Amino acid sequence: MLSSFDPSGESCAPQVHAVIVNWNGRQHLLECLSSLKGIRYPESQFCVTIVDNGSTDGSQKAVRTHFPHVILMENPSNFGYVAAVNQGVAKALEQGAEYIWIFNNDVVVYPDTLANLVKWIRSDSRIAVAGPIICSYEDETRIDHSGYKINLWIGRLRKLRYGTDVFANGAETADVDSILGCSNLIRADAWKEIGPLDPAYDLYFEETDFNTRARSHGWRIVLVKEARVRHRRSATMNLFIRRRAWLLLRNLYIFQYRNAQRRQLLLFTPYYFLIHVPWFMIRGLYYILSTAHRQTERQ
């Protein structure tokens, strides 16, 4: 049964802590924080924690100047994305967070996004993660992501199609294998049971691993139709394309060996080296060339 929830009522609103990791993304971060400032949710029940990984672009000063109400945790160097998320979540749990909203700094939210996520995650105590529909930053009418279906036999994450694979029957939510981790609301009790993000990943596949572990413990991963965000898509890591490609390829291998059964690995291992590695190399080269071309056109 769907719980009633009025985002304007402090008495029924749970404590939500947003955790945002930043590394030299000042402009994206400031826009993200501006959008969070406009959400329709009781101010006393919402807290934002920035974990800055040793930025050198003035991010820390900008946050202190323009958003003095947020908690700013400053690491002396880049501890890595996953380590910084775990650091921020630990702080949130210490402060009594009932839900943790894990954010990328290149995400912009709509005023009702959080209220819609909270409404649905509270409707079932077995929902561990509630995620939004992810729209293009440049064109908010274009849907970039609406969940994944995971095939552990070949290590494939198939992007589900909005209106075909999910929400084709008019439902307001959809159970999926995983959701892109740029703006996920996570139940604190689930986090405590499942454990933190695995630092072996550093970046990429960490949310897929968490969601897979959650489902193996009997939790649900739910996509919420009426909750939406805009996402720039790897705004930071596009500056480090070769490292991005390496992390995606390496972390797929780690994810499979963490989560697939032995008989599934018998098929996955040759498939990885014969299909995934060549495909990543071809696709990575195309991505590098097309990105360089776009950057040249802007100059």
ABEGO torsion letter per residue (X at the ends): XBBBBBAABAAABBBBBBBBBBBGAAAAAAAAAAAAAABBBBAAABBBBBBBBGBAAGAAAAAAAABAABBBBBBABBAEAAAAAAAAAAAAAAAGBABBBBBBAABBBBAAAAAAAAAAAAABAABABBBBBBBBAABAABBABAEBBBBAAAGBBBBBBBGAABGAAGBABBBBABBBAABBBBBAAAAAAAEBBBAAAGBEGAAAAAAAAAAAAGBBBBBBAABBBBBAGGAAAAABAAAAAAAAAAAAAAAAAAABBAAAAAAAAAAAAAAAAAAAAAAAAAAAAAAAAAAAAAX
